[in-house]
Amino acid sequence: MRVSGVTIPKDKRVVVSLTYIYGIGPTSAVKILEQVNIDQNIRVKDLTQEQEDTIRAVIEKGHTTEGDLRRKIGATIKRLKDIKSYRGIRHIKKLPVRGQRTKRNSRTVRGNKRGSGASGKKPGAQKT
């Protein structure tokens, strides 16, 4: 089954396989299935063509997914950078944007930039 240009896995439950689409998380997947009256525990391979079409229609009509969502987020970040807002400057410097500390634990944004670690080492043995 393809939805929004993504092939979702057949052997998983529908509620789990919908989360493979960028922009649809667990909560959105449950709401979509409630909207079309489909059981969450059914497997994708057991869906009828009609059920697949209704899921596809609901997602395309009511949710921003995949490329459109990526473009929207990218445009928002670009706008923040252009107006030089605080959040935009944090994005430019590749630092955490949402108030996290940076003295330690900002590895996710900055990458694993651990230095040589020479400052805490014991000096080598003295020559005699």
NUKOL-162256 format. One record per residue: residue number from 1; residue in three letters; z, x, y of N, C-alpha, C, O in turn. Coordinates in pm, whole numbers, m for minus. Atoms other than C-alpha are relative to their C-alpha. Layout:
N
<atom seq="NUM" type="Ala" n_pz="Z" n_px="X" n_py="Y" ca_pz="Z" ca_px="X" ca_py="Y" c_pz="Z" c_px="X" c_py="Y" o_pz="Z" o_px="X" o_py="Y"/>
...
//
This chain:
128
<atom seq="1" type="Met" n_pz="0" n_px="85" n_py="m118" ca_pz="0" ca_px="0" ca_py="0" c_pz="0" c_px="89" c_py="124" o_pz="81" o_px="181" o_py="136"/>
<atom seq="2" type="Arg" n_pz="6" n_px="m75" n_py="m126" ca_pz="m97" ca_px="136" ca_py="343" c_pz="43" c_px="m90" c_py="114" o_pz="m6" o_px="m202" o_py="129"/>
<atom seq="3" type="Val" n_pz="m46" n_px="71" n_py="m119" ca_pz="84" ca_px="27" ca_py="658" c_pz="0" c_px="100" c_py="115" o_pz="57" o_px="208" o_py="102"/>
<atom seq="4" type="Ser" n_pz="8" n_px="m85" n_py="m119" ca_pz="14" ca_px="178" ca_py="1002" c_pz="m54" c_px="139" c_py="m31" o_pz="m10" o_px="237" o_py="28"/>
<atom seq="5" type="Gly" n_pz="61" n_px="m128" n_py="34" ca_pz="m194" ca_px="453" ca_py="844" c_pz="84" c_px="86" c_py="m92" o_pz="51" o_px="204" o_py="m112"/>
<atom seq="6" type="Val" n_pz="m88" n_px="m76" n_py="89" ca_pz="86" ca_px="560" ca_py="606" c_pz="m3" c_px="m65" c_py="m138" o_pz="13" o_px="m186" o_py="m151"/>
<atom seq="7" type="Thr" n_pz="m8" n_px="51" n_py="136" ca_pz="71" ca_px="525" ca_py="230" c_pz="145" c_px="4" c_py="m44" o_pz="205" o_px="111" o_py="m53"/>
<atom seq="8" type="Ile" n_pz="m140" n_px="3" n_py="39" ca_pz="413" ca_px="408" ca_py="120" c_pz="9" c_px="4" c_py="m152" o_pz="m79" o_px="m48" o_py="m220"/>
<atom seq="9" type="Pro" n_pz="m10" n_px="m18" n_py="145" ca_pz="539" ca_px="493" ca_py="m232" c_pz="13" c_px="m132" c_py="m75" o_pz="80" o_px="m225" o_py="m30"/>
<atom seq="10" type="Lys" n_pz="4" n_px="124" n_py="78" ca_pz="481" ca_px="229" ca_py="m501" c_pz="125" c_px="m23" c_py="m83" o_pz="165" o_px="m138" o_py="m104"/>
<atom seq="11" type="Asp" n_pz="m109" n_px="16" n_py="97" ca_pz="776" ca_px="297" ca_py="m729" c_pz="136" c_px="m25" c_py="63" o_pz="232" o_px="m52" o_py="m9"/>
<atom seq="12" type="Lys" n_pz="m129" n_px="21" n_py="m67" ca_pz="1050" ca_px="258" ca_py="m468" c_pz="15" c_px="m145" c_py="42" o_pz="m81" o_px="m222" o_py="43"/>
<atom seq="13" type="Arg" n_pz="m26" n_px="133" n_py="m52" ca_pz="1217" ca_px="m57" ca_py="m339" c_pz="m69" c_px="m14" c_py="136" o_pz="m86" o_px="85" o_py="207"/>
<atom seq="14" type="Val" n_pz="75" n_px="24" n_py="m123" ca_pz="1035" ca_px="m216" ca_py="m45" c_pz="80" c_px="44" c_py="121" o_pz="25" o_px="105" o_py="213"/>
<atom seq="15" type="Val" n_pz="m83" n_px="m32" n_py="m116" ca_pz="1329" ca_px="m170" ca_py="193" c_pz="7" c_px="151" c_py="22" o_pz="18" o_px="195" o_py="137"/>
<atom seq="16" type="Val" n_pz="m4" n_px="m145" n_py="m11" ca_pz="1334" ca_px="204" ca_py="120" c_pz="m139" c_px="54" c_py="38" o_pz="m150" o_px="143" o_py="122"/>
<atom seq="17" type="Ser" n_pz="134" n_px="m53" n_py="m24" ca_pz="958" ca_px="257" ca_py="121" c_pz="m49" c_px="m29" c_py="142" o_pz="m131" o_px="46" o_py="194"/>
<atom seq="18" type="Leu" n_pz="41" n_px="28" n_py="m138" ca_pz="916" ca_px="94" ca_py="464" c_pz="53" c_px="105" c_py="96" o_pz="m5" o_px="126" o_py="203"/>
<atom seq="19" type="Thr" n_pz="m56" n_px="m102" n_py="m88" ca_pz="1135" ca_px="368" ca_py="612" c_pz="m85" c_px="127" c_py="3" o_pz="m56" o_px="218" o_py="81"/>
<atom seq="20" type="Tyr" n_pz="92" n_px="m114" n_py="m4" ca_pz="855" ca_px="618" ca_py="536" c_pz="m91" c_px="m7" c_py="122" o_pz="m157" o_px="91" o_py="157"/>
<atom seq="21" type="Ile" n_pz="82" n_px="17" n_py="m120" ca_pz="679" ca_px="477" ca_py="842" c_pz="81" c_px="46" c_py="120" o_pz="195" o_px="3" o_py="138"/>
<atom seq="22" type="Tyr" n_pz="m69" n_px="m53" n_py="m117" ca_pz="772" ca_px="663" ca_py="1162" c_pz="25" c_px="m115" c_py="98" o_pz="m69" o_px="m181" o_py="141"/>
<atom seq="23" type="Gly" n_pz="m36" n_px="107" n_py="m92" ca_pz="958" ca_px="418" ca_py="1385" c_pz="67" c_px="m116" c_py="m69" o_pz="114" o_px="m208" o_py="m2"/>
<atom seq="24" type="Ile" n_pz="m69" n_px="106" n_py="75" ca_pz="1100" ca_px="198" ca_py="1109" c_pz="111" c_px="65" c_py="m81" o_pz="86" o_px="147" o_py="m170"/>
<atom seq="25" type="Gly" n_pz="m116" n_px="m50" n_py="70" ca_pz="1450" ca_px="276" ca_py="990" c_pz="53" c_px="m105" c_py="m96" o_pz="m10" o_px="m209" o_py="m116"/>
<atom seq="26" type="Pro" n_pz="m57" n_px="95" n_py="97" ca_pz="1676" ca_px="102" ca_py="738" c_pz="26" c_px="m139" c_py="60" o_pz="m3" o_px="m240" o_py="m4"/>
<atom seq="27" type="Thr" n_pz="m32" n_px="129" n_py="m61" ca_pz="1787" ca_px="m171" ca_py="981" c_pz="m127" c_px="m78" c_py="30" o_pz="m133" o_px="m198" o_py="3"/>
<atom seq="28" type="Ser" n_pz="127" n_px="68" n_py="m30" ca_pz="1432" ca_px="m250" ca_py="1096" c_pz="m66" c_px="m49" c_py="m128" o_pz="m124" o_px="m158" o_py="m131"/>
<atom seq="29" type="Ala" n_pz="61" n_px="38" n_py="127" ca_pz="1313" ca_px="m258" ca_py="734" c_pz="63" c_px="m128" c_py="m53" o_pz="m6" o_px="m217" o_py="m102"/>
<atom seq="30" type="Val" n_pz="m70" n_px="120" n_py="48" ca_pz="1580" ca_px="m515" ca_py="642" c_pz="m42" c_px="m121" c_py="84" o_pz="m67" o_px="m228" o_py="29"/>
<atom seq="31" type="Lys" n_pz="39" n_px="112" n_py="m88" ca_pz="1492" ca_px="m731" ca_py="946" c_pz="m142" c_px="m47" c_py="m28" o_pz="m169" o_px="m167" o_py="m27"/>
<atom seq="32" type="Ile" n_pz="138" n_px="36" n_py="31" ca_pz="1121" ca_px="m720" ca_py="861" c_pz="m6" c_px="m83" c_py="m128" o_pz="m75" o_px="m184" o_py="m134"/>
<atom seq="33" type="Leu" n_pz="2" n_px="72" n_py="128" ca_pz="1186" ca_px="m831" ca_py="502" c_pz="66" c_px="m137" c_py="11" o_pz="23" o_px="m231" o_py="m55"/>
<atom seq="34" type="Glu" n_pz="m62" n_px="131" n_py="m21" ca_pz="1418" ca_px="m1111" ca_py="617" c_pz="m97" c_px="m93" c_py="73" o_pz="m102" o_px="m213" o_py="46"/>
<atom seq="35" type="Gln" n_pz="94" n_px="79" n_py="m79" ca_pz="1149" ca_px="m1227" ca_py="860" c_pz="m110" c_px="m58" c_py="m88" o_pz="m156" o_px="m170" o_py="m63"/>
<atom seq="36" type="Val" n_pz="107" n_px="48" n_py="88" ca_pz="889" ca_px="m1260" ca_py="582" c_pz="53" c_px="m57" c_py="m132" o_pz="m26" o_px="m89" o_py="m221"/>
<atom seq="37" type="Asn" n_pz="m65" n_px="58" n_py="118" ca_pz="1138" ca_px="m1387" ca_py="320" c_pz="m39" c_px="69" c_py="m130" o_pz="m84" o_px="5" o_py="m225"/>
<atom seq="38" type="Ile" n_pz="25" n_px="m78" n_py="121" ca_pz="1092" ca_px="m1108" ca_py="66" c_pz="130" c_px="69" c_py="m38" o_pz="201" o_px="120" o_py="48"/>
<atom seq="39" type="Asp" n_pz="m122" n_px="m64" n_py="50" ca_pz="1374" ca_px="m973" ca_py="m153" c_pz="m6" c_px="150" c_py="23" o_pz="m110" o_px="213" o_py="4"/>
<atom seq="40" type="Gln" n_pz="m6" n_px="m144" n_py="m28" ca_pz="1486" ca_px="m622" ca_py="m61" c_pz="m13" c_px="85" c_py="m126" o_pz="m61" o_px="198" o_py="m119"/>
<atom seq="41" type="Asn" n_pz="m5" n_px="m79" n_py="123" ca_pz="1520" ca_px="m512" ca_py="m422" c_pz="m132" c_px="4" c_py="m77" o_pz="m142" o_px="74" o_py="m178"/>
<atom seq="42" type="Ile" n_pz="128" n_px="0" n_py="71" ca_pz="1160" ca_px="m582" ca_py="m525" c_pz="m71" c_px="133" c_py="25" o_pz="m59" o_px="192" o_py="132"/>
<atom seq="43" type="Arg" n_pz="75" n_px="m126" n_py="m12" ca_pz="940" ca_px="m277" ca_py="m588" c_pz="m134" c_px="m26" c_py="69" o_pz="m186" o_px="m138" o_py="65"/>
<atom seq="44" type="Val" n_pz="125" n_px="16" n_py="m73" ca_pz="628" ca_px="m217" ca_py="m383" c_pz="m113" c_px="m38" c_py="m94" o_pz="m199" o_px="m118" o_py="m59"/>
<atom seq="45" type="Lys" n_pz="108" n_px="29" n_py="95" ca_pz="407" ca_px="m228" ca_py="m693" c_pz="2" c_px="m146" c_py="m47" o_pz="m99" o_px="m196" o_py="m96"/>
<atom seq="46" type="Asp" n_pz="m12" n_px="140" n_py="43" ca_pz="536" ca_px="m582" ca_py="m767" c_pz="m35" c_px="m100" c_py="110" o_pz="m32" o_px="m220" o_py="86"/>
<atom seq="47" type="Leu" n_pz="36" n_px="90" n_py="m110" ca_pz="432" ca_px="m724" ca_py="m426" c_pz="m138" c_px="m58" c_py="m23" o_pz="m227" o_px="8" o_py="m76"/>
<atom seq="48" type="Thr" n_pz="132" n_px="60" n_py="5" ca_pz="144" ca_px="m968" ca_py="m413" c_pz="m79" c_px="45" c_py="122" o_pz="m22" o_px="97" o_py="218"/>
<atom seq="49" type="Gln" n_pz="86" n_px="m39" n_py="m113" ca_pz="m152" ca_px="m906" ca_py="m181" c_pz="40" c_px="m78" c_py="125" o_pz="37" o_px="m24" o_py="236"/>
<atom seq="50" type="Glu" n_pz="m41" n_px="84" n_py="m113" ca_pz="m35" ca_px="m1194" ca_py="39" c_pz="127" c_px="53" c_py="66" o_pz="137" o_px="56" o_py="189"/>
<atom seq="51" type="Gln" n_pz="m125" n_px="m56" n_py="m54" ca_pz="315" ca_px="m1043" ca_py="77" c_pz="m27" c_px="130" c_py="75" o_pz="30" o_px="154" o_py="181"/>
<atom seq="52" type="Glu" n_pz="36" n_px="m125" n_py="m67" ca_pz="164" ca_px="m704" ca_py="164" c_pz="m62" c_px="m27" c_py="137" o_pz="m31" o_px="39" o_py="235"/>
<atom seq="53" type="Asp" n_pz="66" n_px="33" n_py="m126" ca_pz="m54" ca_px="m863" ca_py="431" c_pz="98" c_px="m53" c_py="104" o_pz="86" o_px="m20" o_py="222"/>
<atom seq="54" type="Thr" n_pz="m97" n_px="53" n_py="m96" ca_pz="238" ca_px="m1051" ca_py="588" c_pz="90" c_px="112" c_py="54" o_pz="120" o_px="114" o_py="173"/>
<atom seq="55" type="Ile" n_pz="m81" n_px="m114" n_py="m45" ca_pz="452" ca_px="m733" ca_py="601" c_pz="m80" c_px="83" c_py="100" o_pz="m29" o_px="121" o_py="205"/>
<atom seq="56" type="Arg" n_pz="86" n_px="m80" n_py="m87" ca_pz="160" ca_px="m541" ca_py="754" c_pz="m17" c_px="m69" c_py="136" o_pz="m13" o_px="m3" o_py="240"/>
<atom seq="57" type="Ala" n_pz="20" n_px="75" n_py="m124" ca_pz="103" ca_px="m817" ca_py="1013" c_pz="126" c_px="3" c_py="88" o_pz="116" o_px="21" o_py="209"/>
<atom seq="58" type="Val" n_pz="m126" n_px="0" n_py="m76" ca_pz="471" ca_px="m832" ca_py="1115" c_pz="24" c_px="137" c_py="63" o_pz="67" o_px="145" o_py="178"/>
<atom seq="59" type="Ile" n_pz="m22" n_px="m135" n_py="m51" ca_pz="490" ca_px="m453" ca_py="1155" c_pz="m96" c_px="29" c_py="115" o_pz="m55" o_px="82" o_py="219"/>
<atom seq="60" type="Glu" n_pz="99" n_px="m29" n_py="m104" ca_pz="168" ca_px="m429" ca_py="1357" c_pz="24" c_px="m84" c_py="125" o_pz="m3" o_px="m39" o_py="236"/>
<atom seq="61" type="Lys" n_pz="m20" n_px="89" n_py="m114" ca_pz="263" ca_px="m724" ca_py="1578" c_pz="128" c_px="34" c_py="77" o_pz="127" o_px="35" o_py="200"/>
<atom seq="62" type="Gly" n_pz="m129" n_px="m9" n_py="m66" ca_pz="629" ca_px="m655" ca_py="1651" c_pz="63" c_px="136" c_py="13" o_pz="170" o_px="148" o_py="74"/>
<atom seq="63" type="His" n_pz="m63" n_px="m132" n_py="m1" ca_pz="693" ca_px="m281" ca_py="1611" c_pz="m98" c_px="107" c_py="47" o_pz="m216" o_px="105" o_py="10"/>
<atom seq="64" type="Thr" n_pz="78" n_px="m116" n_py="m39" ca_pz="566" ca_px="34" ca_py="1778" c_pz="25" c_px="108" c_py="m104" o_pz="139" o_px="149" o_py="m124"/>
<atom seq="65" type="Thr" n_pz="m18" n_px="m96" n_py="108" ca_pz="504" ca_px="284" ca_py="1500" c_pz="m98" c_px="116" c_py="12" o_pz="m193" o_px="112" o_py="90"/>
<atom seq="66" type="Glu" n_pz="86" n_px="m117" n_py="19" ca_pz="345" ca_px="619" ca_py="1414" c_pz="m54" c_px="58" c_py="130" o_pz="24" o_px="95" o_py="217"/>
<atom seq="67" type="Gly" n_pz="62" n_px="m70" n_py="m112" ca_pz="98" ca_px="756" ca_py="1671" c_pz="36" c_px="m57" c_py="136" o_pz="60" o_px="19" o_py="230"/>
<atom seq="68" type="Asp" n_pz="m34" n_px="62" n_py="m129" ca_pz="173" ca_px="504" ca_py="1946" c_pz="142" c_px="37" c_py="42" o_pz="166" o_px="68" o_py="158"/>
<atom seq="69" type="Leu" n_pz="m139" n_px="m33" n_py="m30" ca_pz="546" ca_px="572" ca_py="1924" c_pz="15" c_px="148" c_py="36" o_pz="88" o_px="183" o_py="129"/>
<atom seq="70" type="Arg" n_pz="m5" n_px="m143" n_py="m31" ca_pz="496" ca_px="949" ca_py="1917" c_pz="m56" c_px="28" c_py="140" o_pz="1" o_px="107" o_py="216"/>
<atom seq="71" type="Arg" n_pz="57" n_px="m15" n_py="m133" ca_pz="272" ca_px="925" ca_py="2225" c_pz="95" c_px="m50" c_py="108" o_pz="110" o_px="13" o_py="212"/>
<atom seq="72" type="Lys" n_pz="m93" n_px="58" n_py="m97" ca_pz="525" ca_px="704" ca_py="2404" c_pz="118" c_px="94" c_py="24" o_pz="158" o_px="117" o_py="139"/>
<atom seq="73" type="Ile" n_pz="m113" n_px="m93" n_py="m12" ca_pz="813" ca_px="945" ca_py="2333" c_pz="m44" c_px="127" c_py="72" o_pz="26" o_px="178" o_py="159"/>
<atom seq="74" type="Gly" n_pz="52" n_px="m120" n_py="m66" ca_pz="599" ca_px="1245" ca_py="2433" c_pz="m23" c_px="m22" c_py="148" o_pz="6" o_px="66" o_py="229"/>
<atom seq="75" type="Ala" n_pz="25" n_px="31" n_py="m141" ca_pz="499" ca_px="1075" ca_py="2759" c_pz="132" c_px="m11" c_py="76" o_pz="141" o_px="31" o_py="192"/>
<atom seq="76" type="Thr" n_pz="m130" n_px="11" n_py="m64" ca_pz="863" ca_px="996" ca_py="2836" c_pz="60" c_px="138" c_py="26" o_pz="112" o_px="163" o_py="135"/>
<atom seq="77" type="Ile" n_pz="m53" n_px="m136" n_py="m16" ca_pz="969" ca_px="1357" ca_py="2780" c_pz="m80" c_px="75" c_py="107" o_pz="m22" o_px="148" o_py="188"/>
<atom seq="78" type="Lys" n_pz="83" n_px="m66" n_py="m101" ca_pz="674" ca_px="1481" ca_py="2989" c_pz="37" c_px="m49" c_py="139" o_pz="43" o_px="30" o_py="233"/>
<atom seq="79" type="Arg" n_pz="m39" n_px="56" n_py="m129" ca_pz="774" ca_px="1245" ca_py="3273" c_pz="132" c_px="60" c_py="46" o_pz="147" o_px="95" o_py="163"/>
<atom seq="80" type="Leu" n_pz="m130" n_px="m59" n_py="m35" ca_pz="1133" ca_px="1375" ca_py="3262" c_pz="m16" c_px="146" c_py="44" o_pz="52" o_px="191" o_py="136"/>
<atom seq="81" type="Lys" n_pz="25" n_px="m139" n_py="m38" ca_pz="1003" ca_px="1733" ca_py="3278" c_pz="m67" c_px="8" c_py="137" o_pz="m32" o_px="93" o_py="219"/>
<atom seq="82" type="Asp" n_pz="74" n_px="m4" n_py="m126" ca_pz="766" ca_px="1655" ca_py="3566" c_pz="89" c_px="m30" c_py="121" o_pz="72" o_px="32" o_py="226"/>
<atom seq="83" type="Ile" n_pz="m86" n_px="35" n_py="m114" ca_pz="1034" ca_px="1496" ca_py="3786" c_pz="121" c_px="92" c_py="8" o_pz="206" o_px="77" o_py="96"/>
<atom seq="84" type="Lys" n_pz="m108" n_px="m99" n_py="2" ca_pz="1270" ca_px="1783" ca_py="3700" c_pz="139" c_px="m65" c_py="m4" o_pz="231" o_px="m21" o_py="64"/>
<atom seq="85" type="Ser" n_pz="m132" n_px="61" n_py="17" ca_pz="1553" ca_px="1553" ca_py="3598" c_pz="85" c_px="93" c_py="m87" o_pz="35" o_px="188" o_py="m146"/>
<atom seq="86" type="Tyr" n_pz="m90" n_px="m82" n_py="80" ca_pz="1857" ca_px="1699" ca_py="3424" c_pz="m47" c_px="4" c_py="m145" o_pz="m54" o_px="111" o_py="m205"/>
<atom seq="87" type="Arg" n_pz="47" n_px="5" n_py="139" ca_pz="1732" ca_px="1581" ca_py="3084" c_pz="m131" c_px="75" c_py="m16" o_pz="m151" o_px="142" o_py="m118"/>
<atom seq="88" type="Gly" n_pz="127" n_px="m71" n_py="7" ca_pz="1385" ca_px="1718" ca_py="3159" c_pz="20" c_px="151" c_py="0" o_pz="m47" o_px="223" o_py="m75"/>
<atom seq="89" type="Ile" n_pz="m29" n_px="m144" n_py="m5" ca_pz="1526" ca_px="2060" ca_py="3247" c_pz="58" c_px="46" c_py="m133" o_pz="24" o_px="155" o_py="m180"/>
<atom seq="90" type="Arg" n_pz="m55" n_px="m35" n_py="132" ca_pz="1726" ca_px="2060" ca_py="2921" c_pz="m113" c_px="9" c_py="m104" o_pz="m111" o_px="97" o_py="m190"/>
<atom seq="91" type="His" n_pz="114" n_px="m6" n_py="92" ca_pz="1402" ca_px="1984" ca_py="2733" c_pz="m80" c_px="127" c_py="24" o_pz="m121" o_px="194" o_py="m72"/>
<atom seq="92" type="Ile" n_pz="78" n_px="m120" n_py="m33" ca_pz="1221" ca_px="2266" ca_py="2915" c_pz="66" c_px="125" c_py="m57" o_pz="0" o_px="212" o_py="m112"/>
<atom seq="93" type="Lys" n_pz="m75" n_px="m117" n_py="46" ca_pz="1496" ca_px="2516" ca_py="2827" c_pz="30" c_px="m2" c_py="m150" o_pz="91" o_px="90" o_py="m203"/>
<atom seq="94" type="Lys" n_pz="m25" n_px="18" n_py="144" ca_pz="1507" ca_px="2390" ca_py="2467" c_pz="149" c_px="4" c_py="m33" o_pz="193" o_px="73" o_py="m125"/>
<atom seq="95" type="Leu" n_pz="m144" n_px="14" n_py="21" ca_pz="1877" ca_px="2305" ca_py="2491" c_pz="31" c_px="m144" c_py="m37" o_pz="m53" o_px="m232" o_py="m16"/>
<atom seq="96" type="Pro" n_pz="m35" n_px="138" n_py="33" ca_pz="2062" ca_px="1996" ca_py="2366" c_pz="m2" c_px="m89" c_py="125" o_pz="44" o_px="m48" o_py="232"/>
<atom seq="97" type="Val" n_pz="23" n_px="88" n_py="m113" ca_pz="1983" ca_px="1699" ca_py="2590" c_pz="115" c_px="m100" c_py="19" o_pz="139" o_px="m144" o_py="131"/>
<atom seq="98" type="Arg" n_pz="m93" n_px="113" n_py="m6" ca_pz="2260" ca_px="1452" ca_py="2510" c_pz="146" c_px="41" c_py="7" o_pz="232" o_px="m27" o_py="m51"/>
<atom seq="99" type="Gly" n_pz="m138" n_px="m32" n_py="m29" ca_pz="2574" ca_px="1633" ca_py="2615" c_pz="73" c_px="80" c_py="m106" o_pz="194" o_px="98" o_py="m95"/>
<atom seq="100" type="Gln" n_pz="m69" n_px="m78" n_py="102" ca_pz="2647" ca_px="1840" ca_py="2305" c_pz="38" c_px="137" c_py="56" o_pz="m22" o_px="187" o_py="151"/>
<atom seq="101" type="Arg" n_pz="m41" n_px="m133" n_py="m44" ca_pz="2828" ca_px="2170" ca_py="2343" c_pz="m104" c_px="103" c_py="m43" o_pz="m178" o_px="83" o_py="m139"/>
<atom seq="102" type="Thr" n_pz="99" n_px="m102" n_py="33" ca_pz="2620" ca_px="2488" ca_py="2342" c_pz="63" c_px="134" c_py="m35" o_pz="m6" o_px="225" o_py="m80"/>
<atom seq="103" type="Lys" n_pz="m63" n_px="m127" n_py="35" ca_pz="2877" ca_px="2761" ca_py="2292" c_pz="m16" c_px="26" c_py="m150" o_pz="m33" o_px="140" o_py="m193"/>
<atom seq="104" type="Arg" n_pz="25" n_px="m7" n_py="144" ca_pz="2842" ca_px="2689" ca_py="1923" c_pz="m64" c_px="m132" c_py="m42" o_pz="m58" o_px="m231" o_py="32"/>
<atom seq="105" type="Asn" n_pz="56" n_px="122" n_py="59" ca_pz="2664" ca_px="2434" ca_py="1706" c_pz="m118" c_px="m61" c_py="76" o_pz="m131" o_px="m183" o_py="78"/>
<atom seq="106" type="Ser" n_pz="123" n_px="58" n_py="m55" ca_pz="2339" ca_px="2395" ca_py="1900" c_pz="m119" c_px="59" c_py="m74" o_pz="m226" o_px="78" o_py="m16"/>
<atom seq="107" type="Arg" n_pz="104" n_px="m62" n_py="82" ca_pz="2134" ca_px="2543" ca_py="1617" c_pz="m119" c_px="m93" c_py="m21" o_pz="m231" o_px="m46" o_py="m37"/>
<atom seq="108" type="Thr" n_pz="109" n_px="92" n_py="29" ca_pz="1929" ca_px="2226" ca_py="1567" c_pz="m108" c_px="11" c_py="106" o_pz="m226" o_px="16" o_py="73"/>
<atom seq="109" type="Val" n_pz="98" n_px="m5" n_py="m107" ca_pz="1761" ca_px="2245" ca_py="1906" c_pz="m53" c_px="140" c_py="19" o_pz="m174" o_px="159" o_py="31"/>
<atom seq="110" type="Arg" n_pz="42" n_px="m136" n_py="m33" ca_pz="1755" ca_px="2621" ca_py="1962" c_pz="m59" c_px="75" c_py="m117" o_pz="m121" o_px="179" o_py="m98"/>
<atom seq="111" type="Gly" n_pz="43" n_px="m74" n_py="117" ca_pz="1670" ca_px="2720" ca_py="1608" c_pz="110" c_px="96" c_py="m41" o_pz="209" o_px="112" o_py="30"/>
<atom seq="112" type="Asn" n_pz="m104" n_px="m87" n_py="52" ca_pz="1869" ca_px="2967" ca_py="1402" c_pz="m13" c_px="139" c_py="63" o_pz="m62" o_px="232" o_py="m1"/>
<atom seq="113" type="Lys" n_pz="14" n_px="m126" n_py="m74" ca_pz="1885" ca_px="3244" ca_py="1665" c_pz="129" c_px="80" c_py="m7" o_pz="191" o_px="106" o_py="96"/>
<atom seq="114" type="Arg" n_pz="m122" n_px="m79" n_py="14" ca_pz="2177" ca_px="3440" ca_py="1529" c_pz="m35" c_px="145" c_py="27" o_pz="m129" o_px="200" o_py="m30"/>
<atom seq="115" type="Gly" n_pz="28" n_px="m139" n_py="m38" ca_pz="2191" ca_px="3785" ca_py="1682" c_pz="44" c_px="97" c_py="m107" o_pz="71" o_px="58" o_py="m221"/>
<atom seq="116" type="Ser" n_pz="m34" n_px="m103" n_py="97" ca_pz="2275" ca_px="4112" ca_py="1515" c_pz="147" c_px="m6" c_py="m37" o_pz="186" o_px="39" o_py="m145"/>
<atom seq="117" type="Gly" n_pz="m143" n_px="14" n_py="32" ca_pz="2648" ca_px="4036" ca_py="1534" c_pz="75" c_px="131" c_py="6" o_pz="174" o_px="148" o_py="m65"/>
<atom seq="118" type="Ala" n_pz="m62" n_px="m131" n_py="m5" ca_pz="2741" ca_px="4392" ca_py="1629" c_pz="129" c_px="3" c_py="80" o_pz="206" o_px="99" o_py="68"/>
<atom seq="119" type="Ser" n_pz="m114" n_px="m7" n_py="m91" ca_pz="3010" ca_px="4302" ca_py="1880" c_pz="135" c_px="m4" c_py="m73" o_pz="233" o_px="50" o_py="m21"/>
<atom seq="120" type="Gly" n_pz="m129" n_px="12" n_py="68" ca_pz="3283" ca_px="4225" ca_py="1624" c_pz="20" c_px="98" c_py="m113" o_pz="121" o_px="92" o_py="m182"/>
<atom seq="121" type="Lys" n_pz="m8" n_px="m92" n_py="112" ca_pz="3216" ca_px="4506" ca_py="1379" c_pz="97" c_px="113" c_py="27" o_pz="121" o_px="151" o_py="142"/>
<atom seq="122" type="Lys" n_pz="m86" n_px="m117" n_py="m11" ca_pz="3455" ca_px="4787" ca_py="1311" c_pz="m87" c_px="125" c_py="21" o_pz="m197" o_px="132" o_py="m33"/>
<atom seq="123" type="Pro" n_pz="79" n_px="m123" n_py="m17" ca_pz="3336" ca_px="5130" ca_py="1426" c_pz="m11" c_px="77" c_py="m131" o_pz="74" o_px="65" o_py="m219"/>
<atom seq="124" type="Gly" n_pz="21" n_px="m79" n_py="121" ca_pz="3198" ca_px="5362" ca_py="1164" c_pz="105" c_px="110" c_py="m15" o_pz="180" o_px="137" o_py="79"/>
<atom seq="125" type="Ala" n_pz="m98" n_px="m107" n_py="24" ca_pz="3406" ca_px="5642" ca_py="1008" c_pz="m28" c_px="121" c_py="87" o_pz="m144" o_px="153" o_py="115"/>
<atom seq="126" type="Gln" n_pz="15" n_px="m119" n_py="m84" ca_pz="3470" ca_px="5951" ca_py="1223" c_pz="m42" c_px="121" c_py="m81" o_pz="m2" o_px="137" o_py="m197"/>
<atom seq="127" type="Lys" n_pz="39" n_px="m124" n_py="67" ca_pz="3306" ca_px="6282" ca_py="1138" c_pz="118" c_px="97" c_py="4" o_pz="194" o_px="99" o_py="101"/>
<atom seq="128" type="Thr" n_pz="m109" n_px="m98" n_py="2" ca_pz="3547" ca_px="6556" ca_py="1036" c_pz="m50" c_px="141" c_py="9" o_pz="29" o_px="235" o_py="9"/>
//
